[in-house]
Structures are given as C-alpha cells and as structure tokens.
Amino acid sequence: MAEMVNRPYAGAFEAYATAHPDVLCLSADLTSSCEIDGFRDRHPDQFVSLGMAEQNMLSFAGGLGLAGFRPFLHTFGVFLYRRPYDQLIASIAYPRRKVRLMGFLPGITTPGGMTHQAIEDVAVMRSIPNMTILETGDATEVESICAAADSIDGPVYCRVLRGSVPRLFDTPITVGQMRELALGDDVLIVTSGIATEEALRAHDALDHAGVSVRHLHINTIKPFDAGPLLDHIAAMSKGVVVLENHVTEGGVGSMVAEIMADNGVGKKLVRLGLNDTFAHGGSRAYLMKHYGLDAAALVAGIERLIGAKTGITEAQLAAVRVDAVHSAVKAEAL
C-alpha cells in the first residue's frame, strides 16, 4: 500500500505563496473545502474572499493579473468554467493573464453528483486558446502543482486532488514531461489523474497473464508534445488503451486519437472513461466501478484491444490496493 498523505495541497500552497508575495489566494466561499482555510487565518494580507460569485471572481482575477499579481483561484473545478465561461474567455484567456485556476473535485472524485463533478472540463479547456492544463495524479504532484502552474506565462487550469492522497511518485511535476511507469511492448496504457493508480493495480496481473504493457502517466495535457508519444506507440505490437477520469469525448483519449490520426498511425485505440453520461452520487470506488473507470475496466479494455481473454479476475485486482479505500475519507465529501 502506498503512503497516504493528508491534505498535501494545504502545506504546499502555503509554502509557495509565502515565498512569493505577489501570489494572491482567491476563494469562492469554498475555503476549507479547498484546503486554504489555514492560509486564510495565517496570511490574511494575501487572501481575498470573493464569495459564491465565480463570474465576478474570474473578472476580478483578470484585473489582478493586469496589475502584476498572480492570483490562484480556489474552488471546485466545475465552477471555474461552466457558469463563468464568458469571463474565463474575455478576462483571462484572451488577454493571457497569469491566472492560476486550481480546480478541485475533478471528475468523479466527489459524491456530489452532476452539479459538482467536472467531467467535461478538459474538453472545454483544451478548446480555449492560450490555456495550459495540468492534472495531479498523486500527493507529490499535488505538492508541486503550485510551482508548476506558476511557471507558465499565461493562464493555467489545474485538476487538483485533495484530502487523503496516495504518494506514487518520488519526483515533482515537470511541465511537458510524461512519466514512464512500465516499458513493455504489447499494449500502451495512457492514464492521467486518479486513473493512474487504477492502472498500477493491474500491472502485475497483466504481466502474469502474458500481456506486456507500457504505461505512461500524463500530467501536462495542454500543451502536449506528440513526438515522444508517437515513439511509444510505434513500439507497440497491439495498440493503445487510454483510461481517464473524464468523458471519453474531448479529453486525453481524444487527444491521443487526434495525434494518431494526424500522423497516420494505423493502430488500434480503446478509449475508456465516462461514456456519454453524467455520473450520479456515490463513493469514488463505487463510481469508478459502475462507470468503468477502474482496474477491472482497464483489463476488459485491453482484452478488447488484443482480442483475447487474460483470465484476470476481479478478486485478483481487488487484492492489490495502491491506496487506502478513498470512500472512507471524510475529506471526499463536499
């Protein structure tokens, strides 16, 4: 079982912001839910509460960026693009403001249902000119997300994990660089965010079943350097499977499909994620199983790709836990 880190964002943001006085902490009335309540109490001069008014917060942040500040906006990811889309475009993306959009509860990491689940955010943000997209997959990436985001000359949208988060990696995010987690030559697995730990659970079972997998973890979704990915795909004998905490349209799977099509790559591709559906409320483990985002769904996708059964059972996968059972963590609630 991986080490579990409690509230990694809280300490990481405080350390980064206090070392950079021109960083301002903006909250949309979800201060404790985004782990910045301690920062608010200890550093009120760098904290601004905009209340439950995200449209105003994004316009306000654009003005702060024009004045030379680097505002970090904290709210649930879904509230950074659905309602304030016009302000996002006009006040932040179009003028290329150095605004850092820290979006919590990506995809189905919340039991809050449709209103709180950012399931199409990558698709929306990928389509916006000047926007960079980063996604955290473990505690180390959460701890390094502030520095990574603040290195970008322009607006950045980050999918941030909160609460109790497993530590899977030893090194911080390097913007634009994928992590190579396995180097087989049959099937390429591409994952991001919480999907990565599900894929890690399946590694040993797939190896014992005779399926040689190469596994890439992506934390920089846009901009994306296609060259290394194409080299990995070229080395595969069977094809590619993408697993993501997002709808299958417009996210990482679509990005991989676009790269393959643009470069005339004629290999099979299976895209796994939310299949043209909103998700209802429930624990993370339940939702991942119900909607086909867990290790078992990945194995099934690989079986479709290679046209053969692996013999891997749900019991085998259930015996391998990369992390503690997340649904037991109170921080996953609203």
C-alpha positions in Angstrom: 0.0 0.0 0.0 1.3 3.5 -0.9 1.9 6.1 1.7 -1.2 8.3 2.2 -0.6 12.0 2.6 -3.3 14.1 4.3 -4.2 17.4 2.7 -1.0 17.8 0.7 -2.2 20.9 -1.1 -2.6 22.9 2.2 1.0 22.9 3.2 2.3 23.1 -0.4 0.3 26.2 -1.3 1.2 28.0 2.0 4.9 27.4 1.5 4.8 28.5 -2.1 2.6 31.6 -1.6 4.5 32.9 1.4 7.7 32.7 -0.6 6.1 34.7 -3.4 4.4 37.8 -2.1 2.8 38.7 -5.5 0.8 35.4 -5.3 -2.7 36.1 -4.1 -5.1 33.4 -2.8 -8.6 33.8 -4.0 -11.5 31.8 -2.6 -15.1 31.4 -3.9 -16.6 30.5 -0.5 -15.1 27.0 -0.5 -12.1 27.9 1.6 -11.9 24.8 3.9 -13.1 22.5 1.0 -10.1 23.6 -1.0 -7.7 23.3 2.0 -6.8 27.0 2.2 -8.5 27.9 5.5 -5.3 27.7 7.4 -3.6 30.0 4.9 -6.6 32.5 5.2 -6.1 32.5 9.0 -2.3 32.9 9.0 -1.9 35.2 5.9 -4.9 37.4 5.6 -3.0 40.0 3.6 -2.6 37.5 0.7 -6.1 36.2 0.9 -9.3 37.5 -0.8 -12.7 36.0 -0.4 -15.0 36.7 -3.4 -17.9 34.8 -2.1 -20.2 32.5 -4.1 -19.8 34.6 -7.2 -17.4 32.8 -9.7 -18.2 35.1 -12.6 -17.1 38.1 -10.6 -14.1 36.2 -9.2 -12.7 35.4 -12.7 -13.1 39.0 -13.9 -11.5 40.3 -10.7 -8.6 37.8 -11.2 -8.1 39.1 -14.7 -7.7 42.6 -13.2 -5.3 41.4 -10.6 -3.2 39.8 -13.4 -3.2 43.1 -15.3 -1.9 44.8 -12.1 1.0 42.4 -11.9 -0.3 39.9 -9.3 -0.5 36.2 -9.9 -3.9 35.1 -8.4 -4.5 31.5 -7.5 -8.3 30.8 -7.7 -9.6 28.1 -5.5 -13.0 26.4 -6.0 -14.4 23.2 -7.4 -13.3 22.7 -10.9 -16.8 22.7 -12.3 -17.3 26.2 -11.0 -14.3 27.5 -13.0 -15.7 27.0 -16.4 -19.4 26.2 -16.6 -21.1 29.3 -15.2 -18.3 31.8 -15.7 -17.3 30.7 -19.2 -17.6 34.2 -20.8 -15.5 35.8 -18.0 -12.9 33.0 -18.4 -12.6 33.8 -22.1 -12.7 37.6 -22.0 -10.9 38.4 -18.8 -8.4 35.6 -18.5 -7.7 33.5 -21.6 -7.9 36.2 -24.4 -5.5 38.6 -22.6 -3.3 35.8 -21.4 -3.4 36.8 -17.8 -1.2 34.9 -15.4 -4.2 33.4 -13.5 -3.9 30.0 -11.9 -7.2 28.2 -11.8 -7.0 25.5 -9.1 -9.9 23.2 -9.8 -10.7 20.7 -7.0 -13.0 17.6 -7.3 -12.0 16.6 -10.9 -14.4 14.1 -12.5 -16.0 11.6 -10.1 -13.8 12.2 -7.1 -16.9 13.7 -5.3 -20.2 12.1 -4.3 -21.9 15.5 -5.1 -23.3 14.3 -8.4 -23.7 16.2 -11.7 -23.6 19.7 -10.2 -20.2 19.2 -8.6 -18.4 16.7 -11.0 -16.1 18.3 -13.6 -16.4 15.6 -16.2 -16.0 17.7 -19.4 -13.6 20.3 -18.1 -10.6 19.0 -20.1 -12.6 19.1 -23.3 -13.7 22.7 -22.6 -10.2 23.9 -21.5 -8.4 22.1 -24.4 -10.5 24.2 -26.9 -9.6 27.5 -25.3 -6.6 29.3 -26.9 -3.7 30.3 -24.6 -4.9 27.8 -21.9 -2.5 25.4 -20.2 -3.9 22.2 -18.5 -2.2 20.3 -15.7 -3.6 17.4 -13.8 -2.3 15.9 -10.5 -2.2 12.1 -10.0 -0.6 11.7 -6.6 0.5 13.6 -3.4 3.9 14.5 -4.9 2.2 16.1 -7.9 -0.2 18.0 -5.7 2.7 19.2 -3.6 4.5 20.5 -6.8 1.4 21.8 -8.7 1.8 25.4 -7.4 5.3 25.8 -8.7 4.4 24.0 -12.0 1.4 26.2 -12.6 3.2 29.4 -11.7 6.0 28.7 -14.2 3.5 29.2 -17.1 3.4 32.6 -18.9 -0.3 32.7 -19.2 -3.5 31.1 -17.7 -3.4 27.6 -16.2 -6.2 25.2 -15.3 -5.2 22.5 -12.8 -7.1 19.4 -11.7 -6.2 19.1 -8.1 -6.7 16.2 -5.7 -7.5 16.9 -2.1 -8.0 15.0 1.2 -6.0 11.8 1.7 -3.9 11.3 -1.4 -1.5 8.4 -2.2 2.2 9.1 -2.9 3.0 7.2 -6.1 6.0 9.3 -7.4 9.3 10.5 -6.0 9.8 13.5 -8.2 7.7 16.6 -8.8 5.8 17.6 -11.9 8.0 18.6 -14.8 5.7 20.5 -17.2 5.6 18.8 -20.5 7.2 15.6 -19.4 5.3 12.3 -19.2 6.1 9.7 -16.6 7.1 6.2 -17.9 5.8 3.7 -15.3 6.3 0.5 -17.3 8.1 -0.3 -20.6 6.5 -3.3 -22.2 5.9 -3.8 -25.9 2.4 -5.2 -26.4 -0.1 -2.6 -25.2 0.5 1.1 -24.4 -1.6 2.3 -21.4 -2.1 6.1 -21.2 -3.6 7.5 -18.0 -3.9 10.7 -16.1 -5.1 11.8 -12.6 -6.7 9.1 -10.5 -6.8 6.6 -13.4 -3.1 6.1 -13.0 -3.3 4.3 -9.6 -6.0 2.0 -11.1 -3.7 1.1 -13.9 -0.9 0.5 -11.5 -3.1 -2.0 -9.7 -3.4 -4.0 -12.9 0.4 -4.2 -13.8 1.3 -7.4 -12.1 -1.8 -9.3 -13.1 -1.3 -8.3 -16.7 2.3 -9.3 -16.6 1.5 -12.7 -15.1 -1.2 -13.1 -17.9 1.5 -12.6 -20.5 0.5 -9.1 -21.6 3.5 -6.8 -21.8 2.3 -3.2 -21.0 3.9 0.1 -21.4 2.4 2.7 -19.1 2.5 6.5 -19.5 1.2 8.9 -16.9 0.4 12.4 -18.3 0.2 15.4 -16.0 0.6 18.1 -18.8 -2.5 17.7 -21.0 -2.0 21.0 -22.9 0.3 21.9 -24.5 1.3 18.3 -25.4 4.5 17.2 -27.2 3.3 14.5 -29.6 6.7 13.2 -30.5 7.5 11.0 -27.5 4.0 9.6 -27.5 4.3 8.6 -31.2 7.6 6.9 -30.4 6.0 4.8 -27.7 3.0 3.9 -29.9 5.3 2.8 -32.7 7.0 0.3 -30.3 3.7 -1.4 -29.5 2.6 -4.6 -31.2 -1.1 -4.4 -30.3 -2.2 -0.8 -29.8 -3.2 1.8 -27.2 -5.7 2.0 -24.3 -6.5 5.3 -22.6 -8.2 5.4 -19.2 -9.2 8.8 -17.8 -11.5 10.4 -15.1 -13.5 12.3 -17.7 -15.9 11.8 -20.5 -14.4 9.9 -23.5 -15.0 12.9 -25.8 -12.5 15.7 -25.8 -10.2 14.6 -23.1 -6.9 12.7 -23.1 -8.4 9.8 -25.2 -9.4 12.3 -27.8 -6.0 14.0 -27.7 -4.3 10.6 -28.3 -6.8 9.8 -31.1 -6.1 13.2 -32.8 -2.3 12.7 -32.6 -2.6 9.2 -34.1 -4.9 10.4 -36.9 -2.8 13.5 -37.7 0.2 11.3 -38.0 -1.3 8.4 -39.9 -0.9 5.9 -37.1 -3.0 2.8 -38.1 -3.0 1.0 -34.7 -6.0 0.1 -32.5 -7.1 2.6 -29.9 -9.5 1.9 -27.0 -10.8 5.0 -25.0 -12.1 4.4 -21.5 -13.9 7.0 -19.4 -17.4 8.2 -18.8 -19.3 7.1 -22.0 -21.7 9.9 -22.9 -23.1 10.0 -19.4 -23.3 12.2 -16.4 -22.4 10.4 -13.1 -24.7 10.2 -10.1 -23.6 10.5 -6.5 -21.7 7.8 -4.7 -18.3 6.9 -3.3 -15.3 7.1 -5.6 -14.7 3.4 -5.6 -18.4 2.7 -6.4 -18.5 5.3 -9.2 -15.2 4.1 -10.8 -16.6 0.5 -10.9 -20.1 1.5 -12.0 -18.9 3.7 -14.9 -15.9 1.5 -16.0 -13.0 3.6 -14.8 -11.3 1.1 -12.5 -8.6 -1.6 -12.9 -11.1 -4.2 -14.0 -12.5 -1.9 -16.8 -8.9 -1.3 -17.9 -8.3 -5.1 -18.1 -11.5 -5.5 -20.1 -10.4 -2.8 -22.5 -7.1 -4.4 -23.0 -8.9 -7.7 -23.7 -11.0 -6.0 -26.4 -7.9 -4.5 -27.9 -5.9 -7.8 -28.1 -9.0 -9.9 -28.9 -8.3 -12.4 -26.2 -9.2 -13.1 -22.6 -6.5 -12.6 -19.9 -8.1 -14.7 -17.2 -7.6 -11.9 -14.7 -10.4 -11.9 -12.1 -11.9 -9.1 -10.1 -10.7 -10.8 -7.0 -7.1 -10.6 -8.2 -7.4 -6.9 -8.8 -9.3 -6.3 -5.5 -6.3 -7.9 -3.6 -4.0 -5.2 -5.0 -4.6 -1.8 -3.3 -2.3 1.0 -4.3 -4.1 3.3 -1.8 -6.4 3.1 1.2 -10.1 3.0 0.3 -10.8 6.6 -0.5 -14.5 6.5 0.1 -13.8 6.1 3.8 -12.0 9.5 3.9 -14.3 12.3 5.2 -12.5 14.9 3.0 -14.1 13.4 -0.1 -17.5 14.9 1.0 -18.5 18.4 -0.1 
